[in-house]
Amino acid sequence: MKKIGIVGGVAWPSTVEYYRLLCTWTNEHFREQGWDLPYPTPPMTIESVVMHETRKLRAKPTEGDEAWAAYDAAFRDALIRLQHAGCDFGIIANNTSHTRLHSIRHGLHMPVISILEETSKAARSVGVHHALVFGTSVTMRSTDYASALLANDVRANDQLPDDVIDFIQSLIDTEFEQKGTLRGRSELLRLCGDYVSDPADTAVLLACTELPLAFPEYAEQGTFESDGFIFINTTAVHARAALNESLGITV
């Protein structure tokens, strides 16, 4: 297996989920292959950044590379440390930083799997033509998901109002990064009802890796339907892509 490098800590609950999924799925893979116990797990190194520090480095999506330089460097340096640790490829266990992946990748020899690209392919696979993006304020205000989706023939809905974007960011900080997801789930479903005009042709992207924690019964499914809506679990989609790369599975 190829060694996986994970940049985590942004935030820690989803980093835990990535590790759990990768180990669980690898165990299942080798059990199905008839291997003896203990079943293998992937070789991994986790470089956990401090979100209290990296959050302060975020700029506005409309600002240029200079404004984002310190933020980009924090993630690039973490990936370089993983590269030096012998990792064959890397993943960043969140969505927000992937809006800066074009810059973060500079100087790296190790490939980094994009959560935006994998999620957009998952949206295409369920046959929808539209997507509603829920995530951090940076993710929702940037155009990166819209571009990745359009490359897969899926159009992102118009940007949500500023007060809704700020509310979702607050919900992430108070409900999901602290693992209190009961209110978070009801609020997400309320917003789906407000902003999904065609549930049969719209995928709701849980485009913060903590948001899928609101649907624990679907934690291992990259795409699922719940309460009349189609959801994309970005954590599971990204973790599955990493596992396939580690195992050399071509999808």
VENDAMO-V367134 format. One record per helix or strand. SS is the DSSP state (H for helix, E for strand). FROM is the first residue (numbers start at 1). TO is the last residue. If there is no record, write none. Layout:
# VENDAMO-V367134
ss;from;to
SS;FROM;TO
SS;FROM;TO
This chain:
# VENDAMO-V367134
ss;from;to
E;4;8
H;12;32
E;44;48
H;51;57
H;65;84
E;89;92
H;96;104
E;111;112
H;115;125
E;130;134
H;137;141
H;144;150
E;155;156
H;162;176
H;182;195
H;199;201
E;202;206
H;211;218
E;223;226
E;229;233
H;234;247
